[in-house]
Amino acid sequence: MSEIAIQTKALGKRYGSFWALENCSIDVPVGSVSALVGPNGAGKSTLLKLLVGLSSPSAGESDVLGKVPAQREEFLSDIGYLAQEIPLYGNLDARDHIAMGQHLNKRWDEKFIIDRLQELGIPLDRVVGKLSGGQRAQVALALALAKKPKLLLLDEPVAALDPLARHDFLSSLAQAVADGGLTVVMSSHLLADLERVSDHVIVLAAGQTQLCDDIETVLKEHKLLVGPKEHAQNLGDGVDVIHETHTPKQSTLLVRLGKGTKLPAHWQQHEPNIEEIILAYMGQAKEMNIGGTR
Amino acid sequence: MNWFVWRQHRKQFLILGLLLVAFAALVIPTGLSFWHTYQQALTACAQNPATPSCSDLPGNLFQSSLDQILFRLVPVSVLILPVILGMFWGAPLLAKEYSEGTNSLIWTQSVSRRKWLTIKLAWILVATVVFAGAFAALSTWWSNTPNALYLDRFNGIHFGSQDIVPVAESLFAVALGIMVGAWFRKTMLAVGVALGLSIALVLVVVPNFVRPNYMTPNTVTSPMGPGAIDAKIPSGSNLLLTRNIVDKNGKTFDRFNSANLPPQCQQLIEDQQVSNNGHSVQVMPGKIGTGSIDACLNDAGYHQIAKYQPASRYWDFQDIEAGLYLVLSALAITATYGFVLKRDA
């Protein structure tokens, strides 16, 4: 078992009477790049804010790099965080932001960030309010990386970017990961993008963890089964149906197989891709949710 | 951290610095010139006491409209300084970080939220005291002439624009603005609420309803008659609170309702009105219609009563009011810490 960067147990966050995140338990190994996916309002931002100590949990606990998240220097110095709205001081230029990082962090790689922004052709002396959305995202990512964090938490960093800027941003991220020693958790709606950079997936839906595993295992354990409808109720032990669709004669099931489970013979097996699996989990949560509210 | 706070706020320090220079450029030459003119008039009157203007210097000196405007402009500028600072410095300080989301950028650098807040607050509050102190010092020095001439430094716009009160008011207005910003987290909303609250508290409630009550006022009474009550109040820069006419039971006479007067006096007032071609006669404390009406009211047991805070209490009142604002500022800052540290980003 590899080392754990993030572990949460039954983590929950309540706003008034509404649980934005409930019973969330995840394990993120050191060095992994995790895709945090889920529909709007699934609690992705809430989870990331809890992990970086910007908000405090209503239930459960979390361990991030061996510490309880808090607004303390020794915790924050190992974490890079990029909020959804990509906040920067609009009336300051990139150089001011770099100086801010220099003054506010003990560990700071000034050469890295200046080289990087120059490489990307981002003017250091223009106020960031006048940069393009893609350039701002790059400045914000570079600021987070210049801290030399052990863990990088990104909240939908590419949501507002055009395809080219998105591509550049993900390349920058992939390069930083390739440089080593970095664990990344990144939320996004764009499943295809996540697939490109991540090796681990966390599916949040309806405020709960639906899936948290490395992508290889997920792919190995999930099968798409096609077979006669009358057998759909009788699959045997160790087979979890995640999602099912039926036509009058035939059923299509997305199932998770426990270790060593053998399937009944009269089912056709297919290998689903990660996108299909994620969508199946989100769909399952949606149905549960509808069932619950009725 | 210090560098960054300076970088973020240096523009607003510069703007207020320029305003201070402009204020000094207005106040220093006019203050010197007013003082010179006043001293010359005093010297001249000492040599020739019979000169007609010497009996009423306030009514004869500085009568040009420009001078009269200055006598209001200077104290009013310092009077509204707290409101301006609360609005432009206090309210946006945290509200802007929240509404632009930059709090989550700054709070995920390697500085604790508490340390960040403490350094930011220290800069702004110290700068407030320094700048408000400079404005107040200029205004206090400039006011030497009107203080001596009009004996009004204990009153309204003058009390709040001299010595330590404007500094304490500024500190409070800024602390209040910061607290409001930390609560609402929206810049424009915080600015609006801070503006409304600081006007209400600093310019209306405290001067009019709180200040008169710091100490039990002195009370004097006199019979009816023009100037009779004023003669009982020692001359000086007093804070006059009330001047009323009371009947023999001590009940305050409402000067707009002459129907409450004894019938024989009421008749005198109506007669007087007829001889005045219908113009009304006001029964007012200090100056009343005619001798016969005064005599009638005296016979009926009416008299005048005045309450005032004597000039000797000026510094006690400055200290008490400054202390009050200091306590309120401390409360606002404590609440700000609570809002920022206890609530989620």
Contacts between the chains, C-beta under 8 A, distances in Angstrom:
chain1	res1	chain2	res2	distance
A	49	B	104	7.9
A	49	B	344	7.1
A	49	B	345	6.5
A	52	B	108	5.8
A	54	B	104	5.7
A	54	B	107	6.2
A	54	B	108	7.2
A	54	B	344	6.6
A	54	B	345	3.7
A	55	B	344	3.3
A	55	B	345	5.9
A	56	B	344	6.6
A	71	B	107	6.2
A	71	B	112	5.3
A	71	B	113	4.0
A	71	B	114	7.4
A	71	B	341	7.8
A	72	B	112	5.3
A	73	B	110	5.2
A	73	B	111	6.3
A	73	B	112	5.5
A	73	B	115	7.8
A	76	B	107	7.9
A	76	B	108	6.1
A	76	B	109	6.8
A	76	B	110	4.9
A	76	B	111	7.4
A	76	B	112	7.6
A	77	B	110	3.9
A	79	B	108	6.6
A	80	B	108	7.5
A	81	B	104	7.1
A	81	B	108	4.1
A	83	B	101	5.9
A	83	B	104	4.4
A	83	B	105	7.2
A	85	B	101	4.6
A	87	B	100	6.1
A	87	B	101	3.6
A	87	B	102	4.7
A	87	B	103	7.9
A	87	B	104	5.9
A	87	B	105	4.7
A	88	B	102	7.1
A	88	B	105	6.7
A	89	B	8	7.2
A	89	B	100	7.8
A	89	B	102	5.7
A	89	B	105	7.8
A	90	B	100	6.9
A	92	B	7	7.1
A	92	B	8	7.7
A	96	B	7	6.0
A	99	B	3	7.0
A	99	B	4	7.6
A	99	B	7	7.3
A	100	B	4	5.0
A	100	B	7	7.5
A	100	B	106	7.9
A	100	B	109	7.3
A	101	B	109	6.7
A	103	B	1	6.2
A	103	B	2	8.0
A	103	B	3	5.0
A	103	B	4	5.5
A	104	B	1	6.3
A	104	B	4	6.6
A	104	B	106	7.4
A	104	B	109	3.8
A	104	B	110	6.2
A	104	B	111	5.0
A	105	B	109	5.6
A	105	B	110	4.4
A	106	B	110	5.9
A	107	B	110	7.5
A	140	B	105	7.7
A	143	B	105	7.8
A	147	B	109	7.5
A	147	B	110	7.2
